[in-house]
Amino acid sequence: MSDWKARTKLVHGGIRRSQYNEVSEGIFLTQGFVYDNAEAAEARFIETGPDEFIYARYGNPTVSMFEQRIAMLEGAEDAFATASGMAAVNGALMSLVQAGDHVVSAKALFGSCLHILENILMKFGVEVTFVDGTNLDEWRAAVRPDTKVCFFESMSNPTLEVIDVAGVSEIAHAVGAKVVVDNVFSTPVFSKAVEQGADVIVYSATKHIDGQGRALGGVVIGTKEYIRGPLETYMKHTGGSLSPFNAWIMLKGLETIDLRVRAQAETALKIAEAVSGHGALLRTIYPGLKDHAQHALVQSQLAGNGGTVLSLDVKGGKEAAFKFLNALTIPVISNNLGDAKSIATHPATTTHQRLSDAQKTDLGISPGLIRFSVGLEDADDLIDDVQQALDASQK
Ligand SMILES: *Cc1c(COP(=O)(O)O)cnc(C)c1O
């Protein structure tokens, strides 16, 4: 099974069938499991076998199918499913550090990730140094013998900087630190982060894994020793486990993720190519474009795939950006990404509203910046719509 190609793993990986031999994955909506006798209950609490369960906060057959399928896809030993992407980020970090430790993190982060590093970890006595994630010299200068974790989003939100997974891993491993990668924007379809040296990979399954905007979920991926050791211990006692029903949605999402994400990325590239150079734009940011700042890295790390999100910097600041958003007829204005529906977001006033003006400027979140998550609609329809909305933004 480990020789299977990605699409086969995505459809059949991790499957376990009940006595009915159902074709589609069963939803085991049960919080608990019955033991044949008192001795069996005692034995299961002493050692839980690979196909045995105690309580859904610890594990559940449907959740376990999802964990095994994503671990298999990533080429990792194991995975633990979580209630949301943030439960995964929090669990991955909290299970690896303690008071007095040091963490190095890229500064271009999703708002809630930044909150965990800047406020929660610091509150418990963990020191955090922020660096420009694209600059390996800054990582090299920041790591120390007491650095336990290097954390970054492999493709940052919303400015789509690409960070060198292999490069940071080499620097981190030289001081014995673990590399934790939030891989949402790179997607499980295009990223090979385990191969490239990452120790722990985190996804918000809410994004491309569900892919149809239905449910929250997340997953932490790594070695069996880490996942069934410190990570499971932290997660099962703090309560951030994934519900079996949401795990089933994510399993169904994985079946089609390769087709969806490839189609979305193909359309994203077409839109980026069609609109770049439009008179209403200061910048078109898309990792698949030749003029992207880390174009060479995108070739080596993501086999040239630029992902499903592009960012457009509209001339005329917030006013023009709002005119652009309000003129769109197909994409919806919202803040999820990786959805079948194209979604446009104005980060400066929504997802990144709480940052100071100085932080926004530092991170390139300009008043005219639009994040555009490309969906499964027809590419030509989307190009026409974006172009007319760009024209409208300047009127
Ligand atoms: C959405 C997102 C998260 C958080 O995921 P939730 O499922 O909303 O908790 C974390 N990191 C990145 C990069 C994200 O895009």
The ligand as a Tripos MOL2 file, in Angstrom:
@<TRIPOS>MOLECULE
LIG
   15    15     1     0     0
SMALL
NO_CHARGES

@<TRIPOS>ATOM
      1 C1         -7.3240   28.5610    8.5570 C.3       1 LIG1
      2 C2         -5.9260   28.4170    8.9860 C.ar      1 LIG1
      3 C3         -5.6210   27.9560   10.2760 C.ar      1 LIG1
      4 C4         -6.6810   27.6530   11.2970 C.3       1 LIG1
      5 O1         -7.5580   26.6420   10.9260 O.3       1 LIG1
      6 P1         -9.0370   26.4870   11.5540 P.3       1 LIG1
      7 O2         -9.5000   25.1970   10.9700 O.co2     1 LIG1
      8 O3         -9.8120   27.6770   11.1290 O.co2     1 LIG1
      9 O4         -8.8710   26.4340   13.0300 O.co2     1 LIG1
     10 C5         -4.2910   27.8320   10.6220 C.ar      1 LIG1
     11 N1         -3.3070   28.1400    9.7520 N.ar      1 LIG1
     12 C6         -3.5690   28.5730    8.5050 C.ar      1 LIG1
     13 C7         -2.4350   28.8850    7.5930 C.3       1 LIG1
     14 C8         -4.8760   28.7150    8.0750 C.ar      1 LIG1
     15 O5         -5.1300   29.1570    6.8400 O.3       1 LIG1
@<TRIPOS>BOND
     1     1     2 1
     2     2     3 ar
     3     2    14 ar
     4     3     4 1
     5     3    10 ar
     6     4     5 1
     7     5     6 1
     8     6     7 2
     9     6     8 1
    10     6     9 1
    11    10    11 ar
    12    11    12 ar
    13    12    13 1
    14    12    14 ar
    15    14    15 1
@<TRIPOS>SUBSTRUCTURE
     1 LIG1         1 GROUP 0 **** ****
